[in-house]
């Protein structure tokens, strides 16, 4: 059965199976966001990755910065 929100057949260059096991609630939330956007979850994932805003570390801007990097831990045994 064809997904009505999916991409046209044959338009993917190198399809890959992710094989990840996220929390069920997150998977369902992601699928709902994709549906609200009128897209399949796979198309929504690709769009999200292709349009991420990246910072000077090469990471998405929403990833917390480690301000203690390079410092010795003084509060740990």
Buried (B, 14 or more C-beta within 10 A) or exposed (E): EEEEBEBEEEEEEEEEEEEEEEEEEEEEEBEEEBEEEEBBBBBBBBEBEEEEEEEEEEEEEEEEEEEEEEEEEEEEE
